[in-house]
Amino acid sequence: MAIEEGRDPSNQSRMALGDPYGDRMEDARGWVEDHPDEWQWYLEQASRLQTDAYRPSPNLMIQFMRSRFRTSVRNEFAADFARIAMEQRPDIRMNVRSAKTDGYTTAALR
């Protein structure tokens, strides 16, 4: 089938994919807003567990929170929660590596 002159075929199958990492960070922030008691506990525990030589693991923190509150939390939120915690409480330092959602946070990753 010939393409009509003047028509741009490049947009015929174009699909809006959105921004999956920005969307995930937004979902994580939504979870935090919807679960204030669990989130406050997360922040307190992250602060309590850290020492000069130890930074809490975001994955471990989610497991603790699930156990304590019997709540459902997506595993993929671990890195996002760590960054949200470090945004809200700059005194908290967690054991983090680079993540695909790093561009969606103001947390100082040290």
N, C-alpha and C positions, 0 to 999 in steps of 0.2 A: 504494500500500500504506500503510495507516495504521500509525502507531507506537503500540504498546501503551502505555496509560497507565502511568506509573511507570518506564518504561525510558528510559534516557538514550542517545539515538542517537549522541551525539558521540564515544563511544569505540569504535564498531563498526569503524572502519577505521584506528584509531590504530596507528601504526607507530613503533617505537623507532628513532630516527635516530642516536642517540648525539651526540657532540660532535666534528664533523669537524676542528676546529682543535686541540682537545686531543688527539685521536687522532693527528693528523699530528705534533704535537710529541713525543708518546710514541714514534711510529715513528722520528723523527729521533734521539731519545735512545737508542733500541734500536740503531740503526745505529752510533752512536758507541761504545756498549759492545761491539758485535760486531767493531769494526775499530779496536782500540787503537793499532796502529802508524800507520795512516793518520790517525787523529785527533791523535795526538801531533805528527805532521808538520804537520798543518793549524794547530795552535796555534803551533808554532815559526815557521812561515812568516808567519802573520798578525802575530805579534809583530815579526818581522824586517822585514817590509815597511812597517809603519806608521812615519810620521814626524810631526813637528808639523803639517806641511802636507798629509799624505796618509794616508788610511785605506783599507785594502784593501777591495775589492768582494767581497761574499759569493759572487756568481756567478763571478767570476774565480778565487776560491779553489777552488771546486768543479772548475772546468776544469783548474786546475793539478793538483789531487789525482787527477783521472781520468787525466791524462796521465802523472803520476809513477807511479801504482800500477796502472794499467789496471783500475780498479775501477768498478763501477756505482753511481752515486749519483743519486737522483731530483732533478731541477731544483728542485722545490718545497721541498727541504730547505735551500736557500741561506740564506734569512732565519732559519730555525730554527737552523742551524749557527752563524750569527753570534751569535745570542743565547746559545746554549749555550757558545760560546767566551768570551763576555764574562761569563757567570756563573762559569765555572771560573777564568778569568784576568782579573780586573778591570783589569789593566794594558792589556789588548787593547781597542782601539777600532776599530770597523769602520764602513764607509760604509753605514749603514742608515737606512731610512725606517720609518714605522709599518707594521705587518703584522698580519694577523688572528690571529697566534699570540702577540701581545704580552702577553696576559693569562695566559700559561702560562710566564712566565719571571721570574726575579728580577734579570735583567741591568739595569744602569743604562744606559739609552739616552741618550747625551749628544751 
